[in-house]
Amino acid sequence: MEVREDGTIIAIQIPARLFPSCSLSYKEPEAGERVILGPLSDFPTREWRIEPAPQQPAPYFIRVPDRELQLVMSPKPIFPPQLALASPNSDLRNAWALLPVKKDQLY
């Protein structure tokens, strides 16, 4: 992730800062729209805003900048569960913990 001074996330990518990588994206910013982890070449790079939940230091809400939408686990009974955009609320079931990823070292 790369963060601007105003808190906007440039992109959420796996692996970060490598090309090609997968980007957390969506087709249109609408409630119920599925969020996709796909190759940067297949989906547009989207900006996100990460806001701390009232129960700091964690968790966080991941929101679409300039829209009343946030990243949630889809309420649809789908397996495996999918990510979707939904109206924002402060329900901690829609919050995310941001943890550093540790690489395994091979000896």
N, C-alpha and C positions, 0 to 999 in steps of 0.2 A: 504494500500500500504506500502511496505517496500522499501526504497531507499538506494542504495549503494553510496559510496563516489563519484563514477564516474558518477552518475546521472541515472544509469540503475535501472529500477524498477524490483524488484524480481517477483512480480505478482500483478495483479489487481484483487482483490477478493471481493465478497459481500456475507455475512458480512466479514469484514477484520479479519484475524488471527483466525478464528473459523473453526473447521472441523466438519461436512462437510460444504463446502461453494461453491459458484459458482465462476469460474475463467474465465476471459476474455481470450479466446483462439482461435485458428484456426488450421485447419488440416495441411496445407502446406503453407510456406511463399511465396505466389505467388500473383501477382496483380489480383484483382477481387475475391480472396478467401474470403468467408464469415467469419466474426468474430462471435464467439459463446460465449454466457454466459451460461456455463454449469457446472455441478458438476465436481469437481476435479477428481473424479474417472472415468469419461467418456472422458475427454479431457486432453491433456498434459498441464501442467503449462507452460506458456510462459513468457519470459522476455520482457519488454517494455522500451523504452527510452522516457522521457518527456523533451521536449526542449521548451524554451520560444519563442513565436512569436516575431517578431520585435516590435510589439506594446505592450511592457511590461507595467504594471506588469501582465496583462492577455491579451490574452489567451495563450494556450500551444498547441504544436503539440505532438501527441503520435505516436512514430515510433517504427518499428521493429529494434532492434540492429543489426548491421552488414549487413543490407539489405537496399535497396532503396525503402522502403515501409512505409506507415503510415496509421493510423486508420482514416477512413472517413465514412460519411453516404453514403450508397450505392447509386450510381446514377440510379439504376434500379427502375422503377416505381412500387414498392412493398409496400403494406400496411399490417401490420405496417412497417415503414422504418427499414432497417437492416444496420448493420455495415459491412464494408468490408476493405480489404487492397488495397491501390492504390499507384501509384508513388507519391513521395513527391513533394509538391509545397508549396508556402507561401500564398496561397489563404485562407483568414480568414474564409471562409465557411467550411474549413477542420480543424479549430482550436477548442479547447475545453477549457472551463473554469473549473478549479479544485476548487471546493468549499467544505468546511467542511460540513459533514452531522451532523445535530443536532437531537438528540433523543427527542421525545416527552416524557414528564414526566407525569405519571399518579398520580393523587392525591387521 
